[in-house]
Each structure stands twice: as C-alpha cells, then as structure tokens.
Amino acid sequence: MICHKLLLLADAATPVSAASEVSVMDILSCVGDIVVALVAIAGLIIAAMGLQTWRSQLKGQTEYNLARRLLRAALKTRDAISIVRNPVMTGGEIHEAMKAVRQVEDTPQSANKQPDEDAAVYNQRWRGVAEAMSDLNVESLEAEAIWGAQVVDAIKPLRDCVLKLGSTISRLLRDNARERKGRRRVLAAEDIEEIDRIIYGMSSDPNEDAFTGDVQTAIETLEKFVKPKLKL
C-alpha cells in the first residue's frame, strides 16, 4: 500500500497533467502509513530494550539476594565457631549439656554410665556450627550453579577452619576418654599446647590468637568474592 502510493508520488515528478492524479489526501494517507510503520518499529525496539533491562534487573536482584544469604551464613558460622571456642564452661551450661546427653542415652546400659562433661558441652555447642554450615552448604550449591567453581574456592578457607576445629576437638576428647579409662594418654605436651591454641579462643585480636586470624581471613576471602555482587 505504501509502496503503491510512493510510486504515485514519484510519478508526480512527471508532467503536470499526471500530477493531478495524486490528491492531497493520497499524500497525507501515505505519510500516515509511514508514520504508523515507524511507530510500530519503534515500539518493538523499546519493548526489546525493556525486556533486556528487566532481565538484567532480575539477574542482578537474584545475585544480590544470593550473595547476601551466602555472606550471612558465613558470618553465622564465624559466630558459632566463636561460641565453640569459648574457654569458659559455666555450671549451667554443663548441667544442660549433661541433661541433654542423658535424655538421648536413656537406656538400661547407660544408667550407671557417667557422661563426659567436656564431650557433652562440645556436642551442644557444635550444634550451632552444624546448623550454620548446613545453611552455608545450601547457599553454596546455588552459588556454584550461578557463579561456578570460583565461589567454592572462596568458601573453602572457612570450611577448612570448621574441619580443623572439629577434628581437633575430637582428637582431644578421644585422648581425654583414654585417660578416664585409666589408659595412657596419646598426646604429648606439645600436642596439647597446639590443640589448646585451636580449641580455646583467648582473644578476638588475630595477632594474639592465630586461629581467630584464620577464621577472619576466611571471612575476608568470601567477602572479597561476594561484595561486588552486593550492588544493585
């Protein structure tokens, strides 16, 4: 339709007698059709740009929320580690921990068995670490699906700290159990000193407490990875 009218307009350049065949209405109609076509094209371009912007905003919001949850789980793990490393065991904490152990081990065989107080307290304290790590693992799976293996590398130092603390506590508790049974202790004095440096948090200053420094460095490693994603 537009092309036909354009042809008529082009023919207007021919002798004046032919120009009379093109009326003003035809010209206006042709211009109108062109305008409508241009508006339609512009609408499609704007719609495509809007869709692209919406997708970018949605992706940014998704990554922002994931980065926030991931960092929150890491900080929760840090705080749980701090609770486990508290060198003070109050009477109330010991009582509640022993009570929990007796409820779990309420059997005829355990009636005359005295639970290990240290083991009972650490078992209760470790629940916080286990919960925090469970949250961190859930978020890290989604993060790996979106950001790839780099996020695994960023989380690894914190996981290593948790594993080191857990294995060190287990090592000490096993040695304590041997002593309670009248058997020879396996750990030497220097081993006990090294274990104490890991298990007991004596300061929040990383310069005074090496393991606190390890945990802080692990958190900073993850923060460095997720902070750029915490911008909308």
KEDO-198055 format. One record per residue (C-alpha): x, z, y. Coordinates in nm, 2 decimals. Layout:
BEGIN
u X	w Z	v Y
...
This chain:
BEGIN
u 0.00	w 0.00	v 0.00
u 0.28	w 0.10	v 0.24
u 0.49	w -0.20	v 0.14
u 0.20	w -0.44	v 0.20
u 0.14	w -0.30	v 0.55
u 0.51	w -0.31	v 0.62
u 0.51	w -0.68	v 0.52
u 0.23	w -0.73	v 0.77
u 0.43	w -0.55	v 1.03
u 0.73	w -0.76	v 0.95
u 0.52	w -1.07	v 0.99
u 0.43	w -0.95	v 1.34
u 0.77	w -1.09	v 1.44
u 0.64	w -1.44	v 1.36
u 0.44	w -1.65	v 1.62
u 0.18	w -1.47	v 1.83
u -0.11	w -1.63	v 1.65
u -0.02	w -1.44	v 1.33
u 0.04	w -1.11	v 1.51
u -0.33	w -1.09	v 1.59
u -0.39	w -1.03	v 1.21
u -0.22	w -0.69	v 1.24
u -0.45	w -0.45	v 1.41
u -0.35	w -0.12	v 1.58
u -0.54	w 0.07	v 1.30
u -0.33	w -0.10	v 1.04
u -0.02	w 0.01	v 1.22
u -0.14	w 0.37	v 1.25
u -0.25	w 0.38	v 0.89
u 0.09	w 0.25	v 0.78
u 0.27	w 0.52	v 0.98
u 0.03	w 0.78	v 0.85
u 0.11	w 0.68	v 0.49
u 0.49	w 0.71	v 0.56
u 0.44	w 1.05	v 0.72
u 0.24	w 1.17	v 0.42
u 0.51	w 1.04	v 0.18
u 0.78	w 1.21	v 0.38
u 0.59	w 1.54	v 0.39
u 0.54	w 1.53	v 0.01
u 0.91	w 1.47	v -0.04
u 1.00	w 1.75	v 0.20
u 0.76	w 1.98	v 0.01
u 0.92	w 1.90	v -0.32
u 1.27	w 1.97	v -0.17
u 1.15	w 2.30	v -0.02
u 0.98	w 2.41	v -0.34
u 1.30	w 2.33	v -0.54
u 1.51	w 2.53	v -0.29
u 1.26	w 2.82	v -0.30
u 1.27	w 2.82	v -0.68
u 1.65	w 2.83	v -0.68
u 1.65	w 3.11	v -0.42
u 1.40	w 3.31	v -0.63
u 1.61	w 3.26	v -0.94
u 1.93	w 3.38	v -0.76
u 1.75	w 3.68	v -0.62
u 1.61	w 3.77	v -0.97
u 1.95	w 3.74	v -1.12
u 2.11	w 3.95	v -0.85
u 1.84	w 4.22	v -0.89
u 1.88	w 4.22	v -1.27
u 2.26	w 4.26	v -1.24
u 2.23	w 4.52	v -0.97
u 2.00	w 4.74	v -1.19
u 2.22	w 4.69	v -1.49
u 2.53	w 4.78	v -1.30
u 2.36	w 5.09	v -1.16
u 2.24	w 5.21	v -1.50
u 2.58	w 5.14	v -1.66
u 2.77	w 5.34	v -1.40
u 2.51	w 5.62	v -1.41
u 2.56	w 5.65	v -1.79
u 2.94	w 5.66	v -1.74
u 2.91	w 5.94	v -1.48
u 2.67	w 6.13	v -1.71
u 2.94	w 6.10	v -1.99
u 3.20	w 6.23	v -1.75
u 2.99	w 6.54	v -1.66
u 2.92	w 6.60	v -2.03
u 3.29	w 6.59	v -2.11
u 3.34	w 6.85	v -1.83
u 3.09	w 7.08	v -1.99
u 3.25	w 7.05	v -2.33
u 3.59	w 7.13	v -2.18
u 3.47	w 7.45	v -2.01
u 3.72	w 7.71	v -2.14
u 3.47	w 7.99	v -2.09
u 3.21	w 8.07	v -2.37
u 2.96	w 8.33	v -2.25
u 2.78	w 8.57	v -2.48
u 2.45	w 8.40	v -2.41
u 2.59	w 8.06	v -2.49
u 2.74	w 8.18	v -2.82
u 2.41	w 8.36	v -2.91
u 2.21	w 8.04	v -2.85
u 2.45	w 7.83	v -3.04
u 2.46	w 8.06	v -3.34
u 2.08	w 8.08	v -3.34
u 2.06	w 7.70	v -3.35
u 2.31	w 7.69	v -3.64
u 2.11	w 7.95	v -3.84
u 1.79	w 7.75	v -3.78
u 1.95	w 7.44	v -3.92
u 2.12	w 7.62	v -4.21
u 1.83	w 7.84	v -4.31
u 1.89	w 7.83	v -4.68
u 1.95	w 8.09	v -4.95
u 2.30	w 7.97	v -4.99
u 2.38	w 8.03	v -4.62
u 2.21	w 8.37	v -4.59
u 2.54	w 8.56	v -4.63
u 2.75	w 8.30	v -4.45
u 2.88	w 8.37	v -4.10
u 2.89	w 8.05	v -3.89
u 3.20	w 7.98	v -3.69
u 3.12	w 8.07	v -3.33
u 3.36	w 7.81	v -3.18
u 3.22	w 7.54	v -3.40
u 2.86	w 7.64	v -3.32
u 2.93	w 7.63	v -2.94
u 3.11	w 7.29	v -2.95
u 2.84	w 7.15	v -3.17
u 2.58	w 7.24	v -2.90
u 2.80	w 7.12	v -2.61
u 2.87	w 6.79	v -2.78
u 2.50	w 6.70	v -2.79
u 2.53	w 6.62	v -2.42
u 2.82	w 6.38	v -2.48
u 2.64	w 6.22	v -2.77
u 2.33	w 6.16	v -2.55
u 2.53	w 6.02	v -2.26
u 2.73	w 5.79	v -2.49
u 2.41	w 5.67	v -2.65
u 2.29	w 5.56	v -2.31
u 2.62	w 5.40	v -2.23
u 2.62	w 5.21	v -2.55
u 2.27	w 5.07	v -2.49
u 2.36	w 4.96	v -2.14
u 2.69	w 4.81	v -2.25
u 2.52	w 4.59	v -2.51
u 2.31	w 4.43	v -2.24
u 2.60	w 4.42	v -2.00
u 2.82	w 4.24	v -2.26
u 2.54	w 3.98	v -2.31
u 2.54	w 3.90	v -1.94
u 2.90	w 3.96	v -1.83
u 3.09	w 3.90	v -2.15
u 3.38	w 4.09	v -2.31
u 3.52	w 4.20	v -1.97
u 3.27	w 4.48	v -1.95
u 3.38	w 4.60	v -2.29
u 3.74	w 4.63	v -2.17
u 3.61	w 4.82	v -1.86
u 3.43	w 5.07	v -2.07
u 3.70	w 5.12	v -2.33
u 3.91	w 5.38	v -2.15
u 3.61	w 5.61	v -2.12
u 3.52	w 5.56	v -2.49
u 3.88	w 5.64	v -2.58
u 3.86	w 5.96	v -2.38
u 3.55	w 6.06	v -2.57
u 3.71	w 5.98	v -2.91
u 4.02	w 6.17	v -2.82
u 3.84	w 6.48	v -2.71
u 3.61	w 6.47	v -3.02
u 3.89	w 6.42	v -3.27
u 4.10	w 6.69	v -3.10
u 3.82	w 6.95	v -3.12
u 3.76	w 6.86	v -3.49
u 4.13	w 6.90	v -3.56
u 4.14	w 7.25	v -3.41
u 3.81	w 7.36	v -3.57
u 3.94	w 7.25	v -3.91
u 4.26	w 7.45	v -3.86
u 4.06	w 7.75	v -3.75
u 3.84	w 7.72	v -4.06
u 4.15	w 7.73	v -4.28
u 4.27	w 8.04	v -4.11
u 3.93	w 8.21	v -4.15
u 3.95	w 8.14	v -4.52
u 4.30	w 8.30	v -4.54
u 4.48	w 7.97	v -4.58
u 4.79	w 7.87	v -4.39
u 4.74	w 7.70	v -4.06
u 4.85	w 7.34	v -4.05
u 4.90	w 7.31	v -3.68
u 5.23	w 7.41	v -3.52
u 5.25	w 7.60	v -3.20
u 5.34	w 7.28	v -3.00
u 5.04	w 7.11	v -3.15
u 4.81	w 7.39	v -3.04
u 4.95	w 7.36	v -2.69
u 4.88	w 6.99	v -2.68
u 4.53	w 7.04	v -2.82
u 4.46	w 7.31	v -2.56
u 4.56	w 7.07	v -2.28
u 4.29	w 6.82	v -2.41
u 4.02	w 7.06	v -2.50
u 4.03	w 7.30	v -2.21
u 3.96	w 7.18	v -1.86
u 4.17	w 7.41	v -1.64
u 4.14	w 7.21	v -1.32
u 3.94	w 6.93	v -1.15
u 4.27	w 6.81	v -1.00
u 4.41	w 6.53	v -1.21
u 4.76	w 6.63	v -1.10
u 4.71	w 6.97	v -1.27
u 4.50	w 6.85	v -1.57
u 4.62	w 6.54	v -1.74
u 4.30	w 6.48	v -1.94
u 4.09	w 6.52	v -1.63
u 4.31	w 6.24	v -1.48
u 4.25	w 6.02	v -1.79
u 3.87	w 6.06	v -1.75
u 3.89	w 6.00	v -1.38
u 4.10	w 5.68	v -1.43
u 3.85	w 5.56	v -1.69
u 3.56	w 5.60	v -1.45
u 3.75	w 5.42	v -1.18
u 3.82	w 5.13	v -1.41
u 3.45	w 5.09	v -1.48
u 3.36	w 5.14	v -1.11
u 3.60	w 4.86	v -1.02
u 3.42	w 4.62	v -1.25
u 3.06	w 4.71	v -1.15
u 3.09	w 4.78	v -0.78
u 3.09	w 4.41	v -0.68
u 2.76	w 4.38	v -0.87
u 2.60	w 4.67	v -0.68
u 2.54	w 4.45	v -0.38
u 2.21	w 4.27	v -0.33
